[in-house]
Amino acid sequence: MVLPTRHVLAPASASVKTLLYCLLTLLSIVFQSAGSAHIQGATEGSTYLRSPTLTSTLLDILSSLSALNAAVFSRASGLIADIIGSDPSIISYVHGSGLAQAILSILSAPLPPSCEVICEAPAILCALSISSQGLSALLRHNPFPSLFACLVHPAYVLPHSRAVLPPATPEAIGQRLEDLLQHHGSGGGGPSTTPGQRLRDAVLNAAVHSLNRLVLSDLFYAGVGEGKGREEGGGEVEASLERRRYFQYVGNAAYALAR
């Protein structure tokens, strides 16, 4: 397959970003409707996705996160996931065309770029890995550390950020990861040489790493409240804020791992 050429788009205005988001949402609605039995003779989204024009356009959007915004990226990724969900046979094309790689490279960054991306990420990862080819790509990129990192990161909790994860997000992450593990037969204690067991190990290692960060954060914040911070003034207020943040971390981790 000849891969379409990617173009990094120039920074777009707010109106252009809004228009792109609305168009992508409309396409998703139309493609989902076309797959229903109520519309006879409608063309499925997978047929349109195979067209060079739509593929190139989506690649440009997925490669231009800084020029657009995370909401547009999330909506473009969600559109692809919706199409895969309605026609799983398209998964080979999604990976062969570079669409999956463009998505996974962003989701595997040290920290997902926004709440919108984090909320969409579990469903997108499940869609991209429904085949053995997709699972191999998922294991190569290993986005799980990034996904768990957002649950214990100050960028996504109060009071230091307004980009707070919706309450249901940690539980959704846990549920989707559980579905992913079950789909690929990753339960039990078999050898780690199989893709399913490697997937299990990758998820568990990411979860353990985030819990280690949580424990270390607890020790650090206790020191802030009792040591240098109070001596310099304002330590009690800062310690209170840190404890508030820590409780949010604990809640996020608990909801995700309870699944």
C-alpha positions in Angstrom: 0.0 0.0 0.0 1.3 3.5 -0.9 0.9 5.7 2.2 -0.7 9.1 1.7 1.5 12.1 2.2 1.0 13.8 5.5 0.8 17.6 5.7 1.1 19.5 9.0 -1.5 22.2 8.8 -0.9 25.8 9.7 -2.5 27.1 12.9 -6.2 27.4 12.4 -8.6 30.0 13.7 -11.2 29.2 16.3 -14.0 29.2 13.7 -12.1 26.7 11.5 -11.5 24.4 14.5 -15.2 24.6 15.3 -16.2 23.8 11.7 -13.9 20.8 11.5 -15.2 19.4 14.8 -18.8 19.8 13.6 -18.0 18.2 10.2 -16.3 15.2 11.8 -19.2 14.8 14.3 -21.7 15.0 11.4 -19.7 12.4 9.4 -19.7 10.0 12.4 -23.5 10.4 12.7 -24.1 9.9 9.0 -21.8 6.8 8.8 -23.5 5.2 11.9 -26.9 5.9 10.4 -25.8 4.4 7.1 -24.9 1.2 8.8 -28.4 0.7 10.2 -31.1 -1.3 8.5 -33.3 1.7 8.3 -31.4 3.2 5.4 -31.4 1.0 2.3 -28.6 1.3 -0.2 -26.5 3.8 1.9 -22.8 3.6 1.6 -20.9 2.5 4.8 -18.3 4.7 6.3 -15.6 2.1 5.6 -16.1 2.7 1.9 -15.5 6.4 2.2 -12.6 5.9 4.6 -10.8 3.9 1.9 -10.9 6.9 -0.4 -7.6 8.7 -0.7 -9.2 12.1 -0.1 -10.8 11.2 3.3 -7.7 9.2 4.4 -5.3 12.1 3.5 -7.6 14.6 5.2 -7.8 12.6 8.4 -4.0 12.1 8.4 -3.5 15.8 8.1 -5.8 16.4 11.0 -4.2 13.7 13.2 -0.7 15.1 12.4 -1.6 18.7 13.2 -2.6 18.6 16.9 -0.7 21.8 17.7 -2.3 23.6 14.8 -5.8 22.5 15.6 -6.7 21.3 19.1 -7.2 18.2 21.1 -10.9 18.2 20.6 -10.6 18.0 16.9 -8.0 15.3 17.2 -10.2 13.4 19.5 -13.2 13.7 17.2 -11.2 12.5 14.2 -9.9 9.5 16.2 -13.4 8.8 17.4 -14.7 8.9 13.8 -12.2 6.2 12.8 -13.1 4.1 15.9 -16.8 4.4 15.0 -16.1 3.2 11.4 -14.1 0.2 12.7 -16.9 -0.6 15.1 -19.5 -0.7 12.2 -17.1 -2.6 9.8 -14.2 -4.4 11.5 -12.8 -5.5 8.2 -11.5 -2.0 7.7 -8.9 -2.5 10.5 -6.2 -3.7 8.2 -6.6 -0.6 6.0 -6.5 1.7 9.1 -3.2 0.3 10.1 -1.7 0.0 6.6 -2.6 3.6 5.7 -0.9 5.1 8.7 -4.1 6.3 10.4 -3.6 4.0 13.4 0.1 5.0 13.8 -0.8 8.7 13.8 -3.3 8.1 16.6 -1.1 5.8 18.7 1.8 8.1 18.5 -0.2 10.9 20.2 -1.8 8.5 22.8 1.7 7.2 23.6 3.1 10.6 24.4 4.3 11.1 28.0 0.9 12.7 28.9 -2.2 12.8 26.8 -2.8 16.4 25.6 -6.3 17.0 27.0 -9.3 15.6 28.8 -11.1 15.0 25.5 -8.3 12.7 24.3 -8.2 10.9 27.6 -12.0 10.3 27.6 -11.9 9.0 24.0 -8.7 7.0 24.4 -10.0 3.7 25.9 -12.6 3.2 23.2 -10.1 4.2 20.5 -7.5 1.7 21.8 -10.0 -1.1 21.8 -11.1 -0.4 18.3 -7.5 -0.2 16.9 -6.5 -3.5 18.5 -9.4 -5.8 17.5 -7.1 -7.8 15.2 -3.7 -9.4 15.8 -2.1 -6.7 13.6 -3.7 -4.1 15.8 -2.6 -5.7 19.0 1.0 -5.9 17.8 0.8 -2.1 17.0 -0.7 -1.4 20.4 2.1 -3.3 22.1 4.8 -1.5 20.1 3.5 1.9 21.1 2.4 0.9 24.6 0.1 3.8 25.5 -0.8 2.4 28.9 1.7 4.3 31.0 0.4 7.6 29.5 -3.2 6.5 30.1 -2.6 5.7 33.8 -0.3 8.7 34.3 -3.2 11.1 33.7 -5.0 9.6 36.7 -2.2 10.8 39.1 -1.1 14.0 37.4 -1.8 17.5 38.7 -2.7 18.7 35.2 -6.0 16.9 35.5 -7.1 17.5 39.1 -8.3 20.4 41.2 -7.2 23.0 42.4 -4.2 23.4 40.0 -6.1 22.8 36.8 -9.5 23.3 35.4 -9.0 20.4 32.9 -10.5 18.0 35.4 -11.4 14.5 34.3 -15.1 13.8 34.3 -16.0 11.6 37.2 -16.8 8.5 35.1 -13.5 8.6 33.2 -11.3 6.5 35.5 -14.0 3.8 35.7 -14.4 3.9 31.9 -10.6 3.5 31.5 -10.7 0.4 33.8 -13.7 -1.1 32.1 -12.3 -0.7 28.6 -9.0 -2.1 29.6 -10.7 -5.1 31.2 -12.7 -5.6 28.0 -9.5 -5.4 26.0 -7.7 -8.0 28.1 -10.7 -10.3 27.9 -11.0 -9.9 24.2 -7.4 -11.0 23.7 -7.5 -13.8 26.3 -5.1 -12.1 28.6 -6.3 -13.6 31.9 -4.5 -16.1 34.0 -0.8 -16.7 34.4 0.3 -18.1 31.1 3.7 -17.4 29.5 4.5 -13.8 28.7 5.5 -14.7 25.2 2.0 -14.7 23.8 0.6 -11.3 22.6 -2.3 -11.6 25.1 0.0 -12.1 28.0 2.3 -9.4 26.9 -0.7 -7.1 26.8 -1.6 -8.1 30.3 1.9 -7.4 31.5 2.0 -4.0 29.8 -1.3 -2.9 31.5 -0.3 -4.3 34.9 3.2 -2.7 34.7 1.6 0.7 33.9 -0.9 0.4 36.7 1.9 -0.6 39.2 4.0 2.3 38.1 1.1 4.8 38.6 0.5 3.3 42.1 4.2 3.7 42.9 4.0 7.4 41.9 0.9 7.7 44.2 2.8 6.2 47.2 5.8 8.4 46.6 3.6 11.4 46.3 2.0 10.7 49.6 5.4 10.7 51.3 6.4 13.9 49.5 3.2 15.8 50.4 3.5 14.7 54.0 7.0 16.3 54.1 5.7 19.5 52.5 3.0 19.9 55.2 5.4 19.4 58.2 8.8 20.7 57.0 10.1 23.5 54.9 6.8 24.7 53.7 5.6 25.8 57.1 8.8 27.4 58.0 8.5 29.7 55.0 4.9 30.6 55.7 1.8 29.3 53.9 2.8 25.7 54.5 -0.5 24.7 56.0 -2.5 26.0 53.1 -0.2 24.4 50.6 -0.3 21.1 52.5 -4.1 21.2 52.5 -4.2 21.8 48.7 -1.7 18.9 48.2 -3.9 16.6 50.4 -6.9 17.5 48.3 -5.1 16.7 45.1 -3.8 13.4 46.6 -7.3 12.3 47.5 -8.3 12.9 43.9 -5.4 10.7 42.8 -6.5 8.0 45.1 -10.1 8.2 43.9 -9.0 8.1 40.2 -6.8 5.1 40.8 -9.4 3.2 42.9 -12.2 3.7 40.3 -9.9 2.6 37.4 -8.5 -0.5 39.2 -11.8 -1.5 40.7 -12.8 -2.8 37.3 
